[in-house]
Amino acid sequence: MKLMKNLQNTFQGLIHASNRYPLTVLFLLAIAGINAMAIHQEQENYTRYLFTFFVGTVLSGVAQQVYERFFSKKRERFLLMGGAVLLSIGYYFIIRTTEVYSLEISIKTSVAVFALFLGYVWIPTIRKKLTFNESFMSAFKAFFTTVLFTLIIAAGVSSILFAIDRLLFSVDYKVTLYILNVVFSLFAPLYFLSFTPIYMSQNMRQSSEEERLLKQEQLRQAVSCPKTLAALISYVIIPLTVIYTAILLTYIVLNIRGSFWTNNLLEPMLVSYAVSVILVYILASNIENKVAAVFRKIFPKVLIPIVLFQTIASILKIGEMGITQGRYYVILFGVFATIAGLVFSFLPVRKNGIVAAVLITFCLLSIVPPIDAFTVSRVNQTHLLEEVLVKNNMLENNEIVPNASISEEDKVRITETFDYLERMDYVKDVEWLPSNVATYQQFETTFGFAKEYENQNTNQNGQYVNLDWNGELSLPVKGYDQLIRLDLYGSQTETSEKKTLTFEKDSSVYTLVKQLKDDGYYSLNLTDEKNNELIKIDMKDIFDKILTDKNVQKGTLTVEEATVMKENKQARVKILVESMDAYENQYNGSFYLFIEIK
């Protein structure tokens, strides 16, 4: 009976959400329909429509929240719904002329949707006794409950169809996709919306006293923090945050004069730390115990210096690398996190909605030209590239003049700024950049040198070197019996393999065997006709010698630097490294082997 009652309540909640958010349901039906068409006709691309309907779904949800908070007449509701539809249509026309996948449009859409969702949570608390913390708690619980139920239903449906297909009769795999489409596109969003309480809207003033009391109780239950979640936050999440904070502070204190300001790996760690502290603070704002109270009192003040240091470090890096959209967002988030820390430190908990308003404002600023992340980064990187070219007399009459004699630092700067412009599809916007310069060969022809990267030879876990052919194009083979070119691709995750190459000398056949070892490196074994081993080479020695050579300070090698000799009484092998890279457990390279049989 209890199960049936729960199912009935769930069904009623879905119906209530459908009636409360009719325009949202229409957009969700459109998403489900587009997904069904995509499943049926796999060759078609419906990405633009999916993006548009998804944005429309979020817009319509926010419009309903605005209506419930500030208005009461049906005419006003229809006007807000019409505004959501018009904005969705406008969004479609914006992305219609872009590539099927555009990084800029994708990021801007994600930021806009995030801001809208934050508005969905924040709007009901504007000038109300209800705090942003309580509204956020309601959305937080609704989200994870929805994820749990959706995954269980999806797994159950998939298992049932799999069992039918294996045990009874064949089931087309598309049937599973169609059903999962309904679960994820319709059930999950509606189930989430069914948890959103009515926050004592303008219409509630016309309700009876009994109805208002009932809604108030439903609202209280929706925004309250469950005891289990309170215990998890107080006695697990907060202590872990304390330990992580102690580690970060120790590192900062020990390295404040050194690597803290240049360590790129630390930047995402500190950003994620700031996000975590802000989330935990908002969740802990609803908890009344000593641990939560101490956390709320101390940690905002700890957050401020940490994010200030990181923001300053990120700003200093602009001088080296210029502004990219990633660094723009890191700096913007640093400013936001500093403001959040100040709000949490000096204003009462009920004022946390200010933080949501600031974050929404920053999100909008980051996507609206001309101060958005992408316009600013495009202008900055273009100016940076132009500045380096002009300094080296490589830009005359809006045409690039090749110059191979510029400094390594300038080569790196040109390579990295150009790659950013190419990656973001901004090359076409720079009139003095050839349209076909994106290819490796054309890049060298245009600028006069091959692409060079500052981080190619920085550490053993991620290294790359290649032979500089500019000075020596001929390879003398006199004194050797055979020249062999090898490509080796190794990984500890790959299965062992053995390949052979043969050649003749004085009517005798010799075999070179290359075999992948368990450590991810290759071994080379040279044998005669009787399978006697003449010489064996462990390529790990070659990688170690080249990549750890203190004399090798850059990504390109001279012939002398790229040459390794291996010799015994039976054979002599000169190994010339054409290119070599090592990253974590991957060891790849191209080599020339000059072999002499003694």
C-alpha positions as CSV (number, residue, x, y, z in Angstrom):
1,M,0.0,0.0,0.0
2,K,2.8,2.4,0.9
3,L,4.5,1.7,-2.5
4,M,1.3,2.4,-4.3
5,K,0.9,5.6,-2.4
6,N,4.4,6.7,-3.3
7,L,3.8,5.9,-6.9
8,Q,0.6,7.8,-6.8
9,N,2.3,10.8,-5.2
10,T,5.1,10.7,-7.9
11,F,2.5,10.6,-10.7
12,Q,0.6,13.5,-9.2
13,G,3.8,15.5,-8.8
14,L,4.6,14.9,-12.5
15,I,1.1,16.1,-13.5
16,H,1.3,19.1,-11.2
17,A,4.7,20.0,-12.7
18,S,3.2,19.7,-16.2
19,N,0.4,22.0,-15.4
20,R,2.7,24.5,-13.6
21,Y,5.3,24.6,-16.4
22,P,3.3,24.1,-19.7
23,L,5.8,25.9,-21.9
24,T,8.7,23.9,-20.4
25,V,6.8,20.7,-21.1
26,L,6.4,21.7,-24.8
27,F,10.2,22.3,-25.1
28,L,10.9,19.0,-23.4
29,L,8.6,17.2,-25.9
30,A,10.4,18.9,-28.7
31,I,13.7,17.7,-27.3
32,A,12.4,14.1,-27.0
33,G,11.0,14.4,-30.5
34,I,14.4,15.6,-32.0
35,N,16.2,12.8,-30.1
36,A,13.8,10.3,-31.5
37,M,14.4,11.6,-35.0
38,A,18.1,11.4,-34.4
39,I,17.8,7.8,-33.3
40,H,15.8,6.9,-36.3
41,Q,17.9,8.8,-38.9
42,E,21.4,8.6,-37.5
43,Q,23.0,10.5,-40.4
44,E,21.1,13.7,-39.7
45,N,22.5,16.3,-37.4
46,Y,20.0,18.1,-35.1
47,T,22.5,19.7,-32.7
48,R,21.3,23.3,-33.3
49,Y,17.7,22.3,-32.6
50,L,18.6,20.4,-29.5
51,F,20.6,23.4,-28.2
52,T,17.7,25.8,-29.0
53,F,15.1,23.6,-27.3
54,F,17.3,23.1,-24.3
55,V,17.9,26.8,-23.8
56,G,14.1,27.3,-24.3
57,T,13.4,24.8,-21.5
58,V,15.6,26.7,-19.0
59,L,14.2,30.1,-20.1
60,S,10.6,28.9,-19.7
61,G,11.4,27.6,-16.2
62,V,12.9,31.0,-15.2
63,A,9.9,32.8,-16.7
64,Q,7.6,30.8,-14.6
65,Q,9.6,31.6,-11.5
66,V,9.5,35.3,-12.3
67,Y,5.7,35.1,-12.8
68,E,5.1,33.3,-9.5
69,R,7.3,35.7,-7.6
70,F,6.2,39.1,-9.1
71,F,2.9,38.7,-11.0
72,S,-0.5,37.1,-10.8
73,K,-2.5,37.8,-14.0
74,K,-2.7,35.3,-16.8
75,R,-1.8,38.0,-19.4
76,E,1.5,38.7,-17.6
77,R,2.2,35.0,-17.6
78,F,1.6,34.7,-21.4
79,L,3.8,37.7,-22.0
80,L,6.7,36.1,-20.0
81,M,6.2,32.8,-21.9
82,G,6.2,34.7,-25.2
83,G,9.4,36.4,-24.1
84,A,11.0,33.0,-23.5
85,V,9.9,31.8,-26.9
86,L,11.3,34.9,-28.7
87,L,14.6,34.6,-26.9
88,S,14.9,30.9,-27.9
89,I,14.2,31.8,-31.5
90,G,16.8,34.6,-31.3
91,Y,19.3,32.1,-29.9
92,Y,18.6,29.7,-32.9
93,F,19.3,32.5,-35.4
94,I,22.6,33.3,-33.6
95,I,23.9,29.7,-33.8
96,R,22.4,28.9,-37.2
97,T,25.3,30.4,-39.1
98,T,28.0,28.9,-36.9
99,E,29.8,25.5,-37.3
100,V,28.0,22.4,-36.1
101,Y,30.3,22.4,-33.2
102,S,31.7,25.8,-32.1
103,L,33.7,26.0,-28.9
104,E,32.7,29.6,-28.4
105,I,29.0,29.0,-28.8
106,S,29.2,25.9,-26.6
107,I,30.9,27.7,-23.8
108,K,28.6,30.8,-24.1
109,T,25.6,28.5,-24.1
110,S,26.8,26.6,-21.0
111,V,27.5,29.9,-19.1
112,A,24.1,31.3,-20.1
113,V,22.3,28.1,-19.0
114,F,24.2,28.1,-15.7
115,A,23.3,31.7,-15.1
116,L,19.6,30.9,-15.9
117,F,19.5,28.0,-13.6
118,L,21.1,30.1,-10.8
119,G,18.4,32.6,-11.5
120,Y,15.8,29.9,-11.2
121,V,17.0,29.2,-7.7
122,W,17.6,32.8,-6.7
123,I,14.5,34.6,-8.1
124,P,12.0,33.2,-5.5
125,T,14.1,34.6,-2.7
126,I,14.2,38.3,-3.9
127,R,12.8,40.5,-1.1
128,K,11.4,37.5,0.7
129,K,12.0,35.9,4.1
130,L,13.0,32.8,2.3
131,T,16.8,32.8,1.9
132,F,18.9,31.8,-1.1
133,N,20.5,29.0,1.1
134,E,17.0,27.4,1.6
135,S,16.1,27.7,-2.0
136,F,19.5,26.2,-3.0
137,M,19.0,23.3,-0.5
138,S,15.7,22.5,-2.2
139,A,17.2,22.4,-5.6
140,F,20.2,20.5,-4.3
141,K,18.0,17.7,-2.9
142,A,15.8,17.7,-5.9
143,F,18.8,17.3,-8.2
144,F,20.3,14.3,-6.5
145,T,17.0,12.6,-5.9
146,T,16.2,13.0,-9.6
147,V,19.6,11.6,-10.6
148,L,19.1,8.6,-8.3
149,F,15.6,7.8,-9.6
150,T,16.5,8.4,-13.2
151,L,19.5,6.1,-13.1
152,I,17.6,3.4,-11.4
153,I,14.7,3.5,-13.9
154,A,17.2,3.6,-16.8
155,A,19.1,0.7,-15.5
156,G,15.9,-1.3,-14.8
157,V,14.5,-0.7,-18.3
158,S,17.8,-1.5,-20.0
159,S,18.0,-4.8,-17.9
160,I,14.5,-5.8,-18.7
161,L,14.9,-5.2,-22.5
162,F,18.3,-7.0,-22.4
163,A,16.7,-10.0,-20.7
164,I,13.8,-10.1,-23.2
165,D,16.3,-9.9,-26.1
166,R,18.4,-12.7,-24.7
167,L,15.8,-15.1,-23.4
168,L,12.5,-14.6,-25.3
169,F,12.8,-12.8,-28.7
170,S,15.0,-10.3,-30.5
171,V,14.6,-6.6,-29.5
172,D,15.9,-3.9,-31.8
173,Y,18.6,-1.9,-29.9
174,K,16.8,1.3,-30.9
175,V,13.8,0.4,-28.7
176,T,16.1,0.8,-25.7
177,L,17.3,4.2,-27.0
178,Y,13.7,5.4,-27.6
179,I,12.7,4.5,-24.0
180,L,15.8,5.9,-22.5
181,N,15.1,9.1,-24.5
182,V,11.8,9.4,-22.8
183,V,13.3,8.7,-19.4
184,F,16.1,11.3,-19.7
185,S,14.3,14.0,-21.8
186,L,10.9,13.9,-20.2
187,F,10.7,12.1,-16.9
188,A,14.0,13.4,-15.3
189,P,13.3,17.2,-15.9
190,L,9.6,16.9,-14.9
191,Y,10.6,14.9,-11.8
192,F,13.1,17.6,-10.8
193,L,10.4,20.3,-11.4
194,S,7.9,18.4,-9.2
195,F,10.2,19.0,-6.2
196,T,10.2,22.8,-6.7
197,P,7.8,24.2,-4.1
198,I,5.5,27.2,-4.6
199,Y,7.3,30.0,-2.8
200,M,4.2,31.8,-1.6
201,S,3.5,33.6,-4.9
202,Q,1.2,36.5,-5.5
203,N,-1.6,34.1,-6.3
204,M,-1.3,32.6,-2.8
205,R,-2.8,35.8,-1.3
206,Q,-6.1,34.8,-2.8
207,S,-6.0,31.3,-1.2
208,S,-7.7,30.3,2.0
209,E,-5.9,30.2,5.3
210,E,-5.8,26.4,5.2
211,E,-4.3,26.3,1.8
212,R,-1.6,28.8,2.8
213,L,-0.7,26.8,5.9
214,L,-0.5,23.6,3.8
215,K,1.8,25.4,1.3
216,Q,4.0,26.8,4.1
217,E,4.5,23.3,5.5
218,Q,5.3,21.9,2.1
219,L,7.8,24.7,1.6
220,R,9.4,24.1,5.0
221,Q,9.9,20.4,4.2
222,A,11.3,21.3,0.8
223,V,14.0,23.7,2.0
224,S,14.9,21.9,5.2
225,C,18.2,19.9,5.4
226,P,17.7,16.2,6.2
227,K,19.4,14.9,9.3
228,T,21.5,12.4,7.2
229,L,22.7,15.2,4.9
230,A,23.4,17.5,7.8
231,A,25.6,14.8,9.4
232,L,27.4,14.1,6.1
233,I,28.2,17.8,5.7
234,S,29.1,18.4,9.3
235,Y,31.2,15.3,10.1
236,V,32.6,14.2,6.7
237,I,32.6,17.0,4.1
238,I,33.7,19.9,6.4
239,P,36.6,17.9,8.0
240,L,37.8,16.9,4.6
241,T,37.7,20.5,3.5
242,V,39.7,21.5,6.6
243,I,42.4,18.9,5.8
244,Y,42.6,20.0,2.1
245,T,42.8,23.7,3.2
246,A,45.7,22.9,5.6
247,I,47.6,21.2,2.7
248,L,47.0,24.2,0.4
249,L,48.0,26.8,3.0
250,T,51.1,24.8,3.8
251,Y,52.1,24.7,0.1
252,I,51.4,28.4,-0.3
253,V,53.5,29.4,2.7
254,L,56.4,27.2,1.7
255,N,56.4,28.4,-2.0
256,I,55.1,32.0,-1.7
257,R,58.4,33.3,-3.1
258,G,58.8,30.6,-5.8
259,S,56.7,28.2,-7.7
260,F,53.4,29.3,-6.4
261,W,53.3,32.2,-8.9
262,T,54.2,30.0,-11.9
263,N,52.7,26.6,-11.1
264,N,50.0,26.1,-13.8
265,L,48.8,22.8,-12.2
266,L,47.9,24.7,-9.0
267,E,45.5,27.1,-10.7
268,P,42.7,24.6,-11.3
269,M,43.2,23.1,-7.9
270,L,42.6,26.4,-6.2
271,V,39.6,27.2,-8.4
272,S,38.0,23.9,-7.5
273,Y,38.9,24.5,-3.9
274,A,37.1,27.9,-4.0
275,V,34.0,26.3,-5.6
276,S,34.0,23.6,-3.0
277,V,34.2,26.0,-0.1
278,I,31.4,28.2,-1.4
279,L,29.1,25.2,-2.0
280,V,29.8,23.8,1.4
281,Y,29.3,27.2,3.0
282,I,25.9,27.6,1.4
283,L,24.8,24.1,2.3
284,A,26.1,24.5,5.9
285,S,24.1,27.7,6.2
286,N,21.0,25.7,7.0
287,I,22.7,23.5,9.6
288,E,22.6,24.5,13.3
289,N,25.5,22.7,15.1
290,K,28.9,23.7,16.4
291,V,30.9,22.3,13.5
292,A,28.8,24.1,10.9
293,A,28.9,27.3,12.9
294,V,32.7,27.3,13.3
295,F,33.1,26.5,9.6
296,R,30.8,29.5,8.6
297,K,32.8,31.8,10.9
298,I,36.3,30.9,9.9
299,F,36.5,29.6,6.3
300,P,35.2,32.6,4.4
301,K,38.1,34.5,5.9
302,V,40.5,31.7,4.9
303,L,39.1,31.7,1.4
304,I,39.8,35.4,0.7
305,P,43.6,35.4,0.9
306,I,43.8,32.1,-1.1
307,V,41.7,33.3,-4.0
308,L,43.4,36.7,-3.9
309,F,46.8,35.1,-4.3
310,Q,45.6,32.9,-7.1
311,T,43.9,35.8,-8.9
312,I,47.1,37.9,-8.7
313,A,49.2,34.9,-10.0
314,S,46.7,34.5,-12.9
315,I,47.0,38.2,-13.7
316,L,50.8,38.0,-13.7
317,K,50.7,35.1,-16.2
318,I,48.9,37.4,-18.7
319,G,52.3,39.0,-19.4
320,E,53.7,35.7,-20.4
321,M,50.8,34.0,-22.2
322,G,48.3,36.8,-22.9
323,I,44.6,36.5,-22.2
324,T,42.8,33.3,-23.3
325,Q,39.1,32.6,-22.6
326,G,40.2,30.1,-19.9
327,R,42.4,32.7,-18.1
328,Y,39.6,35.3,-18.4
329,Y,37.2,33.0,-16.6
330,V,39.8,32.1,-13.9
331,I,40.4,35.7,-13.1
332,L,36.7,36.6,-13.2
333,F,36.0,33.7,-10.9
334,G,38.8,34.8,-8.6
335,V,37.2,38.2,-8.3
336,F,33.8,36.6,-7.6
337,A,35.2,34.3,-5.0
338,T,36.8,37.2,-3.2
339,I,33.5,39.1,-3.2
340,A,31.8,35.9,-2.0
341,G,34.3,35.5,0.8
342,L,33.7,39.1,1.9
343,V,29.9,38.7,1.9
344,F,30.2,35.5,3.9
345,S,32.6,37.1,6.4
346,F,30.8,40.3,7.1
347,L,27.1,39.9,6.2
348,P,24.5,37.7,7.9
349,V,23.7,34.3,6.3
350,R,20.3,35.5,5.0
351,K,22.2,37.9,2.7
352,N,23.9,35.1,0.7
353,G,21.6,35.9,-2.2
354,I,24.0,38.7,-3.0
355,V,26.5,36.1,-4.0
356,A,24.1,34.6,-6.5
357,A,23.3,38.0,-8.0
358,V,27.0,38.8,-8.4
359,L,27.7,35.4,-10.1
360,I,24.8,35.8,-12.5
361,T,26.0,39.3,-13.4
362,F,29.6,38.1,-14.0
363,C,28.2,35.2,-16.2
364,L,26.3,37.7,-18.3
365,L,29.3,40.0,-18.6
366,S,31.5,37.1,-19.8
367,I,29.3,36.3,-22.8
368,V,28.1,39.8,-23.9
369,P,30.4,41.6,-26.4
370,P,32.6,43.6,-26.4
371,I,33.8,42.7,-22.9
372,D,33.1,38.9,-23.1
373,A,35.8,36.3,-22.7
374,F,36.0,35.5,-26.4
375,T,36.2,39.1,-27.8
376,V,38.8,40.1,-25.2
377,S,40.9,37.0,-25.8
378,R,40.7,37.3,-29.6
379,V,41.8,40.9,-29.6
380,N,44.5,40.3,-27.0
381,Q,46.0,37.2,-28.7
382,T,45.9,38.9,-32.2
383,H,47.6,42.0,-30.7
384,L,50.2,39.8,-29.0
385,L,51.0,37.9,-32.3
386,E,51.2,41.2,-34.2
387,E,53.5,42.7,-31.6
388,V,56.0,39.9,-31.9
389,L,55.9,40.0,-35.7
390,V,56.4,43.7,-35.8
391,K,59.3,43.5,-33.3
392,N,61.1,41.0,-35.5
393,N,60.3,42.9,-38.8
394,M,58.1,40.0,-39.9
395,L,55.0,42.1,-40.8
396,E,55.2,44.5,-43.7
397,N,52.2,45.9,-45.6
398,N,49.9,43.4,-43.9
399,E,52.0,40.5,-45.2
400,I,54.1,38.1,-43.1
401,V,57.8,38.0,-43.9
402,P,59.4,34.6,-43.0
403,N,62.2,34.8,-40.5
404,A,63.9,31.7,-39.1
405,S,66.6,33.7,-37.1
406,I,64.3,35.1,-34.4
407,S,64.8,34.0,-30.7
408,E,63.4,30.8,-29.4
409,E,61.2,32.7,-27.0
410,D,59.6,34.6,-29.9
411,K,59.1,31.4,-31.8
412,V,57.3,29.9,-28.9
413,R,55.2,33.0,-28.5
414,I,54.2,33.0,-32.2
415,T,53.4,29.3,-32.2
416,E,51.2,29.4,-29.1
417,T,49.3,32.6,-30.0
418,F,48.7,31.4,-33.5
419,D,47.6,28.0,-32.3
420,Y,45.1,29.6,-30.0
421,L,43.7,31.7,-32.8
422,E,43.5,28.7,-35.1
423,R,41.9,26.5,-32.4
424,M,39.2,29.1,-31.7
425,D,38.6,29.6,-35.5
426,Y,39.8,33.3,-35.3
427,V,42.4,33.0,-38.1
428,K,39.8,34.1,-40.7
429,D,39.2,37.3,-38.7
430,V,42.9,38.4,-39.0
431,E,43.4,39.9,-42.4
432,W,47.2,39.5,-42.6
433,L,47.0,35.7,-41.8
434,P,46.8,33.4,-44.8
435,S,43.7,31.2,-44.7
436,N,45.7,28.0,-45.3
437,V,48.4,28.7,-42.6
438,A,46.9,26.1,-40.3
439,T,48.7,23.2,-41.9
440,Y,52.1,22.3,-40.4
441,Q,53.9,22.8,-43.7
442,Q,52.2,26.1,-44.5
443,F,53.0,27.4,-41.0
444,E,56.7,26.8,-41.6
445,T,56.5,28.4,-45.0
446,T,54.6,31.4,-43.7
447,F,56.7,32.1,-40.6
448,G,60.0,30.6,-41.6
449,F,60.3,28.0,-38.8
450,A,58.5,24.9,-37.6
451,K,56.1,25.1,-34.7
452,E,57.8,25.2,-31.3
453,Y,56.3,24.9,-27.8
454,E,57.6,26.0,-24.5
455,N,56.4,22.9,-22.7
456,Q,57.8,20.3,-25.0
457,N,60.7,19.4,-22.9
458,T,59.8,20.4,-19.4
459,N,59.5,17.1,-17.5
460,Q,59.9,13.4,-17.8
461,N,56.1,12.8,-17.7
462,G,55.4,14.9,-20.7
463,Q,58.4,15.4,-23.1
464,Y,58.8,15.8,-26.8
465,V,61.9,16.3,-29.0
466,N,62.5,16.2,-32.7
467,L,65.4,16.4,-35.1
468,D,66.2,19.8,-36.5
469,W,66.5,19.2,-40.3
470,N,67.3,22.8,-41.1
471,G,71.0,22.4,-40.9
472,E,71.7,18.8,-42.1
473,L,69.4,17.2,-44.8
474,S,71.8,14.4,-45.9
475,L,72.6,11.3,-43.9
476,P,75.9,9.6,-44.9
477,V,75.6,5.8,-44.8
478,K,79.2,5.0,-45.6
479,G,80.7,2.5,-43.2
480,Y,77.3,0.8,-42.5
481,D,75.6,-2.1,-44.2
482,Q,71.9,-1.2,-43.8
483,L,69.7,1.9,-43.1
484,I,66.4,1.1,-41.4
485,R,63.7,3.6,-40.3
486,L,61.6,2.5,-37.3
487,D,58.3,3.8,-35.8
488,L,57.8,2.7,-32.2
489,Y,54.6,3.2,-30.3
490,G,54.6,1.8,-26.8
491,S,52.3,1.8,-23.8
492,Q,52.0,-0.3,-20.6
493,T,48.4,-0.8,-21.4
494,E,49.0,-2.5,-24.7
495,T,49.6,-6.2,-25.3
496,S,53.0,-7.4,-26.1
497,E,53.8,-7.6,-29.8
498,K,56.8,-8.8,-31.9
499,K,57.6,-7.6,-35.4
500,T,60.6,-8.4,-37.6
501,L,62.6,-6.7,-40.4
502,T,65.1,-8.5,-42.5
503,F,68.0,-7.5,-44.8
504,E,70.9,-9.2,-46.6
505,K,74.7,-8.9,-46.5
506,D,77.1,-11.1,-48.4
507,S,74.3,-13.6,-49.2
508,S,73.4,-13.9,-45.5
509,V,70.1,-12.9,-44.1
510,Y,69.9,-10.9,-40.8
511,T,66.8,-10.2,-38.8
512,L,65.9,-7.2,-36.6
513,V,63.2,-8.1,-34.1
514,K,61.3,-5.3,-32.2
515,Q,59.2,-6.4,-29.3
516,L,57.1,-4.4,-26.8
517,K,58.0,-5.1,-23.2
518,D,55.8,-4.9,-20.1
519,D,57.3,-1.5,-19.1
520,G,55.9,0.1,-22.3
521,Y,59.3,0.3,-24.0
522,Y,60.6,-1.7,-27.0
523,S,63.6,-3.9,-27.2
524,L,65.5,-4.4,-30.5
525,N,67.3,-7.7,-31.2
526,L,69.5,-8.3,-34.2
527,T,70.1,-12.0,-35.1
528,D,71.8,-13.9,-37.9
529,E,70.5,-16.8,-40.1
530,K,71.1,-19.3,-37.2
531,N,69.1,-17.1,-34.8
532,N,72.2,-16.2,-32.9
533,E,71.9,-12.9,-31.2
534,L,74.4,-10.3,-32.5
535,I,73.3,-7.3,-30.4
536,K,70.3,-6.3,-28.2
537,I,69.2,-2.8,-27.6
538,D,66.8,-1.7,-24.8
539,M,65.1,1.4,-26.2
540,K,64.5,2.6,-22.6
541,D,68.2,3.5,-22.5
542,I,67.7,5.7,-25.6
543,F,64.7,7.5,-24.2
544,D,66.5,8.1,-20.9
545,K,69.6,9.4,-22.6
546,I,67.9,11.8,-24.9
547,L,65.1,13.1,-22.6
548,T,67.3,13.5,-19.5
549,D,70.4,14.9,-21.3
550,K,71.1,18.2,-19.5
551,N,72.6,19.6,-22.7
552,V,69.2,19.3,-24.4
553,Q,67.4,22.4,-23.4
554,K,64.8,22.7,-26.2
555,G,62.4,20.7,-28.3
556,T,64.7,20.5,-31.4
557,L,67.9,18.5,-31.5
558,T,71.0,18.7,-33.7
559,V,72.1,15.5,-35.4
560,E,74.9,15.2,-32.8
561,E,72.4,15.5,-29.9
562,A,70.0,13.1,-31.5
563,T,72.6,10.3,-32.1
564,V,73.2,7.3,-29.8
565,M,75.8,4.6,-30.5
566,K,75.4,0.9,-29.5
567,E,78.3,-1.5,-30.3
568,N,79.8,-4.8,-29.4
569,K,82.2,-7.3,-31.0
570,Q,79.6,-8.5,-33.5
571,A,77.7,-5.4,-34.6
572,R,77.6,-1.7,-34.4
573,V,74.3,0.3,-34.5
574,K,74.0,4.1,-34.8
575,I,70.6,5.3,-33.7
576,L,69.4,8.7,-35.0
577,V,66.3,10.0,-33.2
578,E,64.0,11.8,-35.7
579,S,61.3,12.4,-33.1
580,M,60.5,11.2,-29.6
581,D,57.8,11.8,-27.0
582,A,57.1,10.4,-23.6
583,Y,53.9,11.1,-21.6
584,E,53.0,9.1,-18.5
585,N,53.1,5.5,-19.7
586,Q,53.3,6.3,-23.4
587,Y,56.7,6.1,-25.2
588,N,56.7,6.8,-28.9
589,G,59.3,7.7,-31.4
590,S,60.7,7.6,-35.0
591,F,64.3,6.5,-35.5
592,Y,66.9,5.8,-38.2
593,L,69.1,2.8,-37.5
594,F,72.5,2.5,-39.3
595,I,73.6,-1.1,-38.9
596,E,77.1,-2.6,-39.5
597,I,77.7,-6.3,-39.2
598,K,81.3,-6.9,-38.2
